[in-house]
Amino acid sequence: MQCIEMEPVYQRQTEDNGSSKEPKKPFFKILCVILVLLICGIAILLSIIALIK
C-alpha cells in the first residue's frame, strides 16, 4: 500500500531534478526505483516474519 503511494512522489522528484541536469536523469530514476523496491521488499519481509511468529 505504502509503495504505491510513494512511487509517484519519487517520480515527480526525479522529473524536477532531471529537467536541470539532463545527463543524470536516468541515474536518478534507477536510484529511486531501487529505493522504492527496497522499501517494498523490507515491508513484505517484515510482514512475512510477523505472520510466521
Secondary structure, DSSP 8 states (H G I E B T S, - for coil): -HHHHHHHHHHHHHHHHHHH-TTTHHHHHHHHHHHHHHHHHHHHHHHHHHHH-
